[in-house]
Amino acid sequence: AQKITQTQPGMFVQEKEAVTLDCTYDTSDQSYGLFWYKQPSSGEMIFLIYQGSYDEQNATEGRYSLNFQKARKSANLVISASQLGDSAMYFCAGGSAETSGSRLTFGEGTQLTVNP
Amino acid sequence: EPEVTQTPSHQVTQMGQEVILRCVPISNHLYFYWYRQILGQKVEFLVSFYNNEISEKSEIFDDQFSVERPDGSNFTLKIRSTKLEDSAMYFCASRFQFGTEAFFGQGTRLTVV
């Protein structure tokens, strides 16, 4: 089973600055995946980035990067050059890569507000 | 770009009525999921489906819930007798295989009155 913890209920950042959203996880699996999703006020869940536990390099997707520190069990999302459209709820999620059809377990979310 | 589509986007139903939420997963995906999100709360797993059968379900997924993949493209969630506490956003998701990213539909907002 996975447990995902996001300790920042809300974060504020100035436009064009970088921001880090924290995520820690706890799992007994040797092989697992970590995910970040963005949920704007319209409600849909938008996949941002994925990191496999076996990946040696940190994942990057455009302005998004995942700071994966396995020993610390953390998978923080870094958004560079924040834009007003980045204002949304961000969810960290984890899932086993060992069991077929494994569920994703979500954290509580962080509400990011980008100020002009 | 392929996407997961859900219908309807919003459904209002009376308590005790049956509802069916519909999803069309991405065509080459093999694993299908339903999640729900009560307003202001985190996303909760309901059920996973693979090879035409349920592979895992949560404690939320009781006898009032059922899933089907009736025709090889649609994936449905049925709530047999809705309760007020079933009001939530319901998300369908699919993935090609476990250990890869899961793509979510835009959600169906279910309101039980």
HADDOCK unambig.tbl for C-alpha pairs under 7 A between the chains (distance, minus, plus):
assign (segid A and resid 32 and name CA) (segid B and resid 99 and name CA) 6.61 0.50 0.50
assign (segid A and resid 33 and name CA) (segid B and resid 99 and name CA) 5.87 0.50 0.50
assign (segid A and resid 44 and name CA) (segid B and resid 106 and name CA) 4.44 0.50 0.50
assign (segid A and resid 44 and name CA) (segid B and resid 107 and name CA) 6.18 0.50 0.50
assign (segid A and resid 45 and name CA) (segid B and resid 104 and name CA) 5.96 0.50 0.50
assign (segid A and resid 45 and name CA) (segid B and resid 106 and name CA) 6.59 0.50 0.50
assign (segid A and resid 47 and name CA) (segid B and resid 103 and name CA) 6.44 0.50 0.50
assign (segid A and resid 50 and name CA) (segid B and resid 101 and name CA) 6.39 0.50 0.50
assign (segid A and resid 96 and name CA) (segid B and resid 99 and name CA) 6.82 0.50 0.50
assign (segid A and resid 97 and name CA) (segid B and resid 98 and name CA) 5.71 0.50 0.50
assign (segid A and resid 97 and name CA) (segid B and resid 99 and name CA) 4.34 0.50 0.50
assign (segid A and resid 100 and name CA) (segid B and resid 98 and name CA) 5.98 0.50 0.50
assign (segid A and resid 101 and name CA) (segid B and resid 31 and name CA) 5.90 0.50 0.50
assign (segid A and resid 101 and name CA) (segid B and resid 48 and name CA) 6.20 0.50 0.50
assign (segid A and resid 101 and name CA) (segid B and resid 50 and name CA) 6.63 0.50 0.50
assign (segid A and resid 101 and name CA) (segid B and resid 55 and name CA) 6.47 0.50 0.50
assign (segid A and resid 101 and name CA) (segid B and resid 98 and name CA) 5.58 0.50 0.50
assign (segid A and resid 102 and name CA) (segid B and resid 98 and name CA) 6.28 0.50 0.50
assign (segid A and resid 103 and name CA) (segid B and resid 45 and name CA) 6.66 0.50 0.50
assign (segid A and resid 103 and name CA) (segid B and resid 48 and name CA) 6.85 0.50 0.50
assign (segid A and resid 104 and name CA) (segid B and resid 45 and name CA) 6.98 0.50 0.50
assign (segid A and resid 106 and name CA) (segid B and resid 42 and name CA) 6.72 0.50 0.50
assign (segid A and resid 106 and name CA) (segid B and resid 43 and name CA) 6.01 0.50 0.50
assign (segid A and resid 107 and name CA) (segid B and resid 42 and name CA) 6.68 0.50 0.50
assign (segid A and resid 108 and name CA) (segid B and resid 42 and name CA) 5.11 0.50 0.50
assign (segid A and resid 109 and name CA) (segid B and resid 42 and name CA) 6.81 0.50 0.50
